[in-house]
Amino acid sequence: MITTADLLKRIKAHCRARKISETTFGRKAVNDGKLVARLRAGGTISIRTLQRIEAALAADEAVAA
């Protein structure tokens, strides 16, 4: 099971590698520009949202490869 801290690390690394803001990532992945900020503040997400985030990360990694 992935922790919030692990997810935030992956998102941060992803954003750095692609030179996009975390707001842009949230908007593209789940149509929520405040996603990362809310996670940092202790917010939770649904399993469906996690699946959408994972899919966005995987899709971008596949394109970059």
PDB file of N, CA, C and O in Angstrom:
ATOM      1  N   MET A   1       0.843  -1.184   0.000  1.00  0.00           N
ATOM      2  CA  MET A   1       0.000   0.000   0.000  1.00  0.00           C
ATOM      3  C   MET A   1       0.882   1.238   0.000  1.00  0.00           C
ATOM      4  O   MET A   1       1.891   1.293   0.703  1.00  0.00           O
ATOM      5  N   ILE A   2       0.507   2.204  -0.770  1.00  0.00           N
ATOM      6  CA  ILE A   2       1.283   3.433  -0.895  1.00  0.00           C
ATOM      7  C   ILE A   2       0.858   4.432   0.187  1.00  0.00           C
ATOM      8  O   ILE A   2      -0.326   4.569   0.494  1.00  0.00           O
ATOM      9  N   THR A   3       1.831   5.110   0.746  1.00  0.00           N
ATOM     10  CA  THR A   3       1.526   6.135   1.743  1.00  0.00           C
ATOM     11  C   THR A   3       1.393   7.479   1.049  1.00  0.00           C
ATOM     12  O   THR A   3       1.826   7.649  -0.091  1.00  0.00           O
ATOM     13  N   THR A   4       0.789   8.431   1.748  1.00  0.00           N
ATOM     14  CA  THR A   4       0.670   9.780   1.203  1.00  0.00           C
ATOM     15  C   THR A   4       2.044  10.366   0.934  1.00  0.00           C
ATOM     16  O   THR A   4       2.255  11.010  -0.094  1.00  0.00           O
ATOM     17  N   ALA A   5       2.987  10.147   1.855  1.00  0.00           N
ATOM     18  CA  ALA A   5       4.345  10.670   1.677  1.00  0.00           C
ATOM     19  C   ALA A   5       4.991  10.093   0.422  1.00  0.00           C
ATOM     20  O   ALA A   5       5.644  10.818  -0.329  1.00  0.00           O
ATOM     21  N   ASP A   6       4.815   8.795   0.192  1.00  0.00           N
ATOM     22  CA  ASP A   6       5.376   8.163  -1.007  1.00  0.00           C
ATOM     23  C   ASP A   6       4.741   8.727  -2.279  1.00  0.00           C
ATOM     24  O   ASP A   6       5.429   8.983  -3.268  1.00  0.00           O
ATOM     25  N   LEU A   7       3.441   8.914  -2.240  1.00  0.00           N
ATOM     26  CA  LEU A   7       2.740   9.459  -3.396  1.00  0.00           C
ATOM     27  C   LEU A   7       3.218  10.877  -3.685  1.00  0.00           C
ATOM     28  O   LEU A   7       3.459  11.231  -4.839  1.00  0.00           O
ATOM     29  N   LEU A   8       3.354  11.683  -2.645  1.00  0.00           N
ATOM     30  CA  LEU A   8       3.834  13.053  -2.829  1.00  0.00           C
ATOM     31  C   LEU A   8       5.250  13.080  -3.400  1.00  0.00           C
ATOM     32  O   LEU A   8       5.565  13.929  -4.234  1.00  0.00           O
ATOM     33  N   LYS A   9       6.099  12.165  -2.961  1.00  0.00           N
ATOM     34  CA  LYS A   9       7.464  12.087  -3.507  1.00  0.00           C
ATOM     35  C   LYS A   9       7.430  11.766  -4.997  1.00  0.00           C
ATOM     36  O   LYS A   9       8.159  12.367  -5.786  1.00  0.00           O
ATOM     37  N   ARG A  10       6.585  10.822  -5.372  1.00  0.00           N
ATOM     38  CA  ARG A  10       6.477  10.454  -6.793  1.00  0.00           C
ATOM     39  C   ARG A  10       5.963  11.614  -7.632  1.00  0.00           C
ATOM     40  O   ARG A  10       6.466  11.873  -8.726  1.00  0.00           O
ATOM     41  N   ILE A  11       4.958  12.309  -7.111  1.00  0.00           N
ATOM     42  CA  ILE A  11       4.400  13.447  -7.844  1.00  0.00           C
ATOM     43  C   ILE A  11       5.449  14.547  -7.975  1.00  0.00           C
ATOM     44  O   ILE A  11       5.616  15.128  -9.047  1.00  0.00           O
ATOM     45  N   LYS A  12       6.149  14.828  -6.892  1.00  0.00           N
ATOM     46  CA  LYS A  12       7.175  15.877  -6.912  1.00  0.00           C
ATOM     47  C   LYS A  12       8.268  15.549  -7.929  1.00  0.00           C
ATOM     48  O   LYS A  12       8.666  16.413  -8.710  1.00  0.00           O
ATOM     49  N   ALA A  13       8.752  14.312  -7.923  1.00  0.00           N
ATOM     50  CA  ALA A  13       9.787  13.896  -8.871  1.00  0.00           C
ATOM     51  C   ALA A  13       9.275  13.975 -10.308  1.00  0.00           C
ATOM     52  O   ALA A  13       9.991  14.396 -11.216  1.00  0.00           O
ATOM     53  N   HIS A  14       8.043  13.569 -10.492  1.00  0.00           N
ATOM     54  CA  HIS A  14       7.416  13.604 -11.812  1.00  0.00           C
ATOM     55  C   HIS A  14       7.346  15.044 -12.329  1.00  0.00           C
ATOM     56  O   HIS A  14       7.670  15.316 -13.484  1.00  0.00           O
ATOM     57  N   CYS A  15       6.924  15.946 -11.469  1.00  0.00           N
ATOM     58  CA  CYS A  15       6.797  17.351 -11.858  1.00  0.00           C
ATOM     59  C   CYS A  15       8.158  17.967 -12.168  1.00  0.00           C
ATOM     60  O   CYS A  15       8.297  18.720 -13.132  1.00  0.00           O
ATOM     61  N   ARG A  16       9.141  17.654 -11.367  1.00  0.00           N
ATOM     62  CA  ARG A  16      10.498  18.167 -11.623  1.00  0.00           C
ATOM     63  C   ARG A  16      11.022  17.673 -12.962  1.00  0.00           C
ATOM     64  O   ARG A  16      11.565  18.450 -13.748  1.00  0.00           O
ATOM     65  N   ALA A  17      10.860  16.389 -13.220  1.00  0.00           N
ATOM     66  CA  ALA A  17      11.376  15.799 -14.457  1.00  0.00           C
ATOM     67  C   ALA A  17      10.705  16.390 -15.694  1.00  0.00           C
ATOM     68  O   ALA A  17      11.336  16.507 -16.744  1.00  0.00           O
ATOM     69  N   ARG A  18       9.448  16.757 -15.578  1.00  0.00           N
ATOM     70  CA  ARG A  18       8.706  17.285 -16.715  1.00  0.00           C
ATOM     71  C   ARG A  18       8.582  18.800 -16.700  1.00  0.00           C
ATOM     72  O   ARG A  18       7.971  19.391 -17.589  1.00  0.00           O
ATOM     73  N   LYS A  19       9.165  19.421 -15.686  1.00  0.00           N
ATOM     74  CA  LYS A  19       9.162  20.884 -15.546  1.00  0.00           C
ATOM     75  C   LYS A  19       7.749  21.453 -15.590  1.00  0.00           C
ATOM     76  O   LYS A  19       7.457  22.408 -16.310  1.00  0.00           O
ATOM     77  N   ILE A  20       6.881  20.828 -14.789  1.00  0.00           N
ATOM     78  CA  ILE A  20       5.521  21.338 -14.637  1.00  0.00           C
ATOM     79  C   ILE A  20       5.270  21.581 -13.157  1.00  0.00           C
ATOM     80  O   ILE A  20       5.940  21.007 -12.299  1.00  0.00           O
ATOM     81  N   SER A  21       4.311  22.425 -12.871  1.00  0.00           N
ATOM     82  CA  SER A  21       3.976  22.685 -11.472  1.00  0.00           C
ATOM     83  C   SER A  21       3.100  21.562 -10.929  1.00  0.00           C
ATOM     84  O   SER A  21       2.477  20.815 -11.683  1.00  0.00           O
ATOM     85  N   GLU A  22       3.070  21.464  -9.627  1.00  0.00           N
ATOM     86  CA  GLU A  22       2.216  20.458  -8.992  1.00  0.00           C
ATOM     87  C   GLU A  22       0.748  20.773  -9.242  1.00  0.00           C
ATOM     88  O   GLU A  22      -0.080  19.866  -9.322  1.00  0.00           O
ATOM     89  N   THR A  23       0.425  22.048  -9.364  1.00  0.00           N
ATOM     90  CA  THR A  23      -0.941  22.449  -9.683  1.00  0.00           C
ATOM     91  C   THR A  23      -1.332  21.926 -11.062  1.00  0.00           C
ATOM     92  O   THR A  23      -2.429  21.400 -11.247  1.00  0.00           O
ATOM     93  N   THR A  24      -0.431  22.075 -12.020  1.00  0.00           N
ATOM     94  CA  THR A  24      -0.687  21.579 -13.374  1.00  0.00           C
ATOM     95  C   THR A  24      -0.862  20.069 -13.368  1.00  0.00           C
ATOM     96  O   THR A  24      -1.750  19.540 -14.035  1.00  0.00           O
ATOM     97  N   PHE A  25      -0.014  19.375 -12.614  1.00  0.00           N
ATOM     98  CA  PHE A  25      -0.154  17.921 -12.531  1.00  0.00           C
ATOM     99  C   PHE A  25      -1.539  17.549 -12.007  1.00  0.00           C
ATOM    100  O   PHE A  25      -2.223  16.718 -12.604  1.00  0.00           O
ATOM    101  N   GLY A  26      -1.952  18.151 -10.905  1.00  0.00           N
ATOM    102  CA  GLY A  26      -3.255  17.836 -10.321  1.00  0.00           C
ATOM    103  C   GLY A  26      -4.393  18.103 -11.284  1.00  0.00           C
ATOM    104  O   GLY A  26      -5.340  17.323 -11.380  1.00  0.00           O
ATOM    105  N   ARG A  27      -4.289  19.219 -11.998  1.00  0.00           N
ATOM    106  CA  ARG A  27      -5.326  19.571 -12.953  1.00  0.00           C
ATOM    107  C   ARG A  27      -5.381  18.554 -14.087  1.00  0.00           C
ATOM    108  O   ARG A  27      -6.464  18.129 -14.490  1.00  0.00           O
ATOM    109  N   LYS A  28      -4.215  18.161 -14.602  1.00  0.00           N
ATOM    110  CA  LYS A  28      -4.192  17.199 -15.711  1.00  0.00           C
ATOM    111  C   LYS A  28      -4.601  15.799 -15.264  1.00  0.00           C
ATOM    112  O   LYS A  28      -5.311  15.098 -15.985  1.00  0.00           O
ATOM    113  N   ALA A  29      -4.159  15.394 -14.085  1.00  0.00           N
ATOM    114  CA  ALA A  29      -4.404  14.023 -13.625  1.00  0.00           C
ATOM    115  C   ALA A  29      -5.842  13.798 -13.176  1.00  0.00           C
ATOM    116  O   ALA A  29      -6.463  12.799 -13.542  1.00  0.00           O
ATOM    117  N   VAL A  30      -6.369  14.726 -12.385  1.00  0.00           N
ATOM    118  CA  VAL A  30      -7.695  14.502 -11.794  1.00  0.00           C
ATOM    119  C   VAL A  30      -8.591  15.740 -11.825  1.00  0.00           C
ATOM    120  O   VAL A  30      -9.603  15.803 -11.128  1.00  0.00           O
ATOM    121  N   ASN A  31      -8.205  16.723 -12.643  1.00  0.00           N
ATOM    122  CA  ASN A  31      -8.976  17.959 -12.758  1.00  0.00           C
ATOM    123  C   ASN A  31      -9.113  18.675 -11.412  1.00  0.00           C
ATOM    124  O   ASN A  31     -10.180  19.190 -11.077  1.00  0.00           O
ATOM    125  N   ASP A  32      -8.023  18.700 -10.648  1.00  0.00           N
ATOM    126  CA  ASP A  32      -8.020  19.329  -9.325  1.00  0.00           C
ATOM    127  C   ASP A  32      -6.666  19.989  -9.092  1.00  0.00           C
ATOM    128  O   ASP A  32      -5.703  19.324  -8.708  1.00  0.00           O
ATOM    129  N   GLY A  33      -6.596  21.284  -9.321  1.00  0.00           N
ATOM    130  CA  GLY A  33      -5.353  22.014  -9.153  1.00  0.00           C
ATOM    131  C   GLY A  33      -4.859  22.087  -7.722  1.00  0.00           C
ATOM    132  O   GLY A  33      -3.686  22.380  -7.491  1.00  0.00           O
ATOM    133  N   LYS A  34      -5.723  21.830  -6.763  1.00  0.00           N
ATOM    134  CA  LYS A  34      -5.331  21.899  -5.348  1.00  0.00           C
ATOM    135  C   LYS A  34      -5.022  20.528  -4.748  1.00  0.00           C
ATOM    136  O   LYS A  34      -4.820  20.408  -3.539  1.00  0.00           O
ATOM    137  N   LEU A  35      -4.986  19.512  -5.581  1.00  0.00           N
ATOM    138  CA  LEU A  35      -4.773  18.141  -5.122  1.00  0.00           C
ATOM    139  C   LEU A  35      -3.541  18.007  -4.239  1.00  0.00           C
ATOM    140  O   LEU A  35      -3.645  17.525  -3.111  1.00  0.00           O
ATOM    141  N   VAL A  36      -2.387  18.419  -4.725  1.00  0.00           N
ATOM    142  CA  VAL A  36      -1.133  18.221  -4.001  1.00  0.00           C
ATOM    143  C   VAL A  36      -1.135  19.029  -2.707  1.00  0.00           C
ATOM    144  O   VAL A  36      -0.696  18.534  -1.669  1.00  0.00           O
ATOM    145  N   ALA A  37      -1.616  20.244  -2.757  1.00  0.00           N
ATOM    146  CA  ALA A  37      -1.669  21.078  -1.551  1.00  0.00           C
ATOM    147  C   ALA A  37      -2.556  20.433  -0.485  1.00  0.00           C
ATOM    148  O   ALA A  37      -2.219  20.440   0.699  1.00  0.00           O
ATOM    149  N   ARG A  38      -3.685  19.878  -0.909  1.00  0.00           N
ATOM    150  CA  ARG A  38      -4.579  19.227   0.055  1.00  0.00           C
ATOM    151  C   ARG A  38      -3.957  17.972   0.642  1.00  0.00           C
ATOM    152  O   ARG A  38      -4.128  17.693   1.828  1.00  0.00           O
ATOM    153  N   LEU A  39      -3.236  17.209  -0.175  1.00  0.00           N
ATOM    154  CA  LEU A  39      -2.549  16.021   0.339  1.00  0.00           C
ATOM    155  C   LEU A  39      -1.493  16.419   1.363  1.00  0.00           C
ATOM    156  O   LEU A  39      -1.358  15.776   2.404  1.00  0.00           O
ATOM    157  N   ARG A  40      -0.745  17.477   1.068  1.00  0.00           N
ATOM    158  CA  ARG A  40       0.281  17.949   2.012  1.00  0.00           C
ATOM    159  C   ARG A  40      -0.334  18.413   3.327  1.00  0.00           C
ATOM    160  O   ARG A  40       0.277  18.291   4.389  1.00  0.00           O
ATOM    161  N   ALA A  41      -1.541  18.941   3.243  1.00  0.00           N
ATOM    162  CA  ALA A  41      -2.229  19.444   4.436  1.00  0.00           C
ATOM    163  C   ALA A  41      -2.912  18.328   5.217  1.00  0.00           C
ATOM    164  O   ALA A  41      -3.583  18.587   6.216  1.00  0.00           O
ATOM    165  N   GLY A  42      -2.743  17.089   4.766  1.00  0.00           N
ATOM    166  CA  GLY A  42      -3.321  15.964   5.486  1.00  0.00           C
ATOM    167  C   GLY A  42      -4.624  15.449   4.921  1.00  0.00           C
ATOM    168  O   GLY A  42      -5.259  14.576   5.514  1.00  0.00           O
ATOM    169  N   GLY A  43      -5.029  15.977   3.784  1.00  0.00           N
ATOM    170  CA  GLY A  43      -6.262  15.523   3.166  1.00  0.00           C
ATOM    171  C   GLY A  43      -6.146  14.099   2.649  1.00  0.00           C
ATOM    172  O   GLY A  43      -5.049  13.563   2.493  1.00  0.00           O
ATOM    173  N   THR A  44      -7.280  13.508   2.390  1.00  0.00           N
ATOM    174  CA  THR A  44      -7.318  12.140   1.878  1.00  0.00           C
ATOM    175  C   THR A  44      -7.912  12.143   0.473  1.00  0.00           C
ATOM    176  O   THR A  44      -8.528  13.116   0.040  1.00  0.00           O
ATOM    177  N   ILE A  45      -7.711  11.033  -0.222  1.00  0.00           N
ATOM    178  CA  ILE A  45      -8.289  10.863  -1.548  1.00  0.00           C
ATOM    179  C   ILE A  45      -8.955   9.497  -1.615  1.00  0.00           C
ATOM    180  O   ILE A  45      -8.664   8.600  -0.825  1.00  0.00           O
ATOM    181  N   SER A  46      -9.844   9.368  -2.567  1.00  0.00           N
ATOM    182  CA  SER A  46     -10.518   8.082  -2.754  1.00  0.00           C
ATOM    183  C   SER A  46      -9.602   7.126  -3.521  1.00  0.00           C
ATOM    184  O   SER A  46      -8.598   7.532  -4.107  1.00  0.00           O
ATOM    185  N   ILE A  47      -9.971   5.868  -3.499  1.00  0.00           N
ATOM    186  CA  ILE A  47      -9.218   4.872  -4.261  1.00  0.00           C
ATOM    187  C   ILE A  47      -9.280   5.215  -5.748  1.00  0.00           C
ATOM    188  O   ILE A  47      -8.287   5.066  -6.459  1.00  0.00           O
ATOM    189  N   ARG A  48     -10.410   5.663  -6.209  1.00  0.00           N
ATOM    190  CA  ARG A  48     -10.573   6.043  -7.624  1.00  0.00           C
ATOM    191  C   ARG A  48      -9.615   7.175  -7.988  1.00  0.00           C
ATOM    192  O   ARG A  48      -9.000   7.145  -9.054  1.00  0.00           O
ATOM    193  N   THR A  49      -9.483   8.167  -7.118  1.00  0.00           N
ATOM    194  CA  THR A  49      -8.563   9.272  -7.383  1.00  0.00           C
ATOM    195  C   THR A  49      -7.128   8.771  -7.411  1.00  0.00           C
ATOM    196  O   THR A  49      -6.343   9.185  -8.264  1.00  0.00           O
ATOM    197  N   LEU A  50      -6.782   7.889  -6.492  1.00  0.00           N
ATOM    198  CA  LEU A  50      -5.442   7.300  -6.488  1.00  0.00           C
ATOM    199  C   LEU A  50      -5.187   6.562  -7.801  1.00  0.00           C
ATOM    200  O   LEU A  50      -4.103   6.668  -8.373  1.00  0.00           O
ATOM    201  N   GLN A  51      -6.171   5.826  -8.272  1.00  0.00           N
ATOM    202  CA  GLN A  51      -6.027   5.100  -9.534  1.00  0.00           C
ATOM    203  C   GLN A  51      -5.802   6.061 -10.697  1.00  0.00           C
ATOM    204  O   GLN A  51      -5.001   5.780 -11.589  1.00  0.00           O
ATOM    205  N   ARG A  52      -6.498   7.182 -10.690  1.00  0.00           N
ATOM    206  CA  ARG A  52      -6.330   8.178 -11.751  1.00  0.00           C
ATOM    207  C   ARG A  52      -4.947   8.816 -11.688  1.00  0.00           C
ATOM    208  O   ARG A  52      -4.333   9.071 -12.724  1.00  0.00           O
ATOM    209  N   ILE A  53      -4.454   9.075 -10.476  1.00  0.00           N
ATOM    210  CA  ILE A  53      -3.108   9.634 -10.308  1.00  0.00           C
ATOM    211  C   ILE A  53      -2.073   8.637 -10.809  1.00  0.00           C
ATOM    212  O   ILE A  53      -1.170   8.997 -11.565  1.00  0.00           O
ATOM    213  N   GLU A  54      -2.207   7.382 -10.386  1.00  0.00           N
ATOM    214  CA  GLU A  54      -1.275   6.334 -10.814  1.00  0.00           C
ATOM    215  C   GLU A  54      -1.286   6.187 -12.338  1.00  0.00           C
ATOM    216  O   GLU A  54      -0.235   6.014 -12.955  1.00  0.00           O
ATOM    217  N   ALA A  55      -2.462   6.257 -12.934  1.00  0.00           N
ATOM    218  CA  ALA A  55      -2.568   6.142 -14.390  1.00  0.00           C
ATOM    219  C   ALA A  55      -1.874   7.313 -15.081  1.00  0.00           C
ATOM    220  O   ALA A  55      -1.198   7.123 -16.092  1.00  0.00           O
ATOM    221  N   ALA A  56      -2.036   8.506 -14.549  1.00  0.00           N
ATOM    222  CA  ALA A  56      -1.384   9.683 -15.132  1.00  0.00           C
ATOM    223  C   ALA A  56       0.128   9.581 -15.017  1.00  0.00           C
ATOM    224  O   ALA A  56       0.846   9.900 -15.964  1.00  0.00           O
ATOM    225  N   LEU A  57       0.613   9.137 -13.868  1.00  0.00           N
ATOM    226  CA  LEU A  57       2.058   8.966 -13.687  1.00  0.00           C
ATOM    227  C   LEU A  57       2.595   7.915 -14.657  1.00  0.00           C
ATOM    228  O   LEU A  57       3.628   8.127 -15.291  1.00  0.00           O
ATOM    229  N   ALA A  58       1.910   6.804 -14.772  1.00  0.00           N
ATOM    230  CA  ALA A  58       2.353   5.714 -15.644  1.00  0.00           C
ATOM    231  C   ALA A  58       2.317   6.126 -17.118  1.00  0.00           C
ATOM    232  O   ALA A  58       3.231   5.802 -17.877  1.00  0.00           O
ATOM    233  N   ALA A  59       1.277   6.830 -17.516  1.00  0.00           N
ATOM    234  CA  ALA A  59       1.156   7.255 -18.914  1.00  0.00           C
ATOM    235  C   ALA A  59       2.285   8.202 -19.291  1.00  0.00           C
ATOM    236  O   ALA A  59       2.880   8.066 -20.360  1.00  0.00           O
ATOM    237  N   ASP A  60       2.580   9.152 -18.430  1.00  0.00           N
ATOM    238  CA  ASP A  60       3.658  10.097 -18.709  1.00  0.00           C
ATOM    239  C   ASP A  60       5.012   9.410 -18.696  1.00  0.00           C
ATOM    240  O   ASP A  60       5.892   9.767 -19.479  1.00  0.00           O
ATOM    241  N   GLU A  61       5.196   8.425 -17.816  1.00  0.00           N
ATOM    242  CA  GLU A  61       6.463   7.692 -17.770  1.00  0.00           C
ATOM    243  C   GLU A  61       6.645   6.863 -19.036  1.00  0.00           C
ATOM    244  O   GLU A  61       7.763   6.725 -19.532  1.00  0.00           O
ATOM    245  N   ALA A  62       5.559   6.314 -19.556  1.00  0.00           N
ATOM    246  CA  ALA A  62       5.632   5.518 -20.781  1.00  0.00           C
ATOM    247  C   ALA A  62       5.992   6.400 -21.977  1.00  0.00           C
ATOM    248  O   ALA A  62       6.749   5.981 -22.852  1.00  0.00           O
ATOM    249  N   VAL A  63       5.456   7.606 -22.016  1.00  0.00           N
ATOM    250  CA  VAL A  63       5.748   8.538 -23.100  1.00  0.00           C
ATOM    251  C   VAL A  63       7.201   8.991 -23.029  1.00  0.00           C
ATOM    252  O   VAL A  63       7.856   9.145 -24.060  1.00  0.00           O
ATOM    253  N   ALA A  64       7.705   9.205 -21.816  1.00  0.00           N
ATOM    254  CA  ALA A  64       9.079   9.675 -21.630  1.00  0.00           C
ATOM    255  C   ALA A  64      10.109   8.597 -21.957  1.00  0.00           C
ATOM    256  O   ALA A  64      11.257   8.909 -22.273  1.00  0.00           O
ATOM    257  N   ALA A  65       9.708   7.348 -21.885  1.00  0.00           N
ATOM    258  CA  ALA A  65      10.660   6.236 -22.107  1.00  0.00           C
ATOM    259  C   ALA A  65      10.979   6.006 -23.556  1.00  0.00           C
ATOM    260  O   ALA A  65      11.758   5.111 -23.883  1.00  0.00           O
TER     261      ALA A  65
END
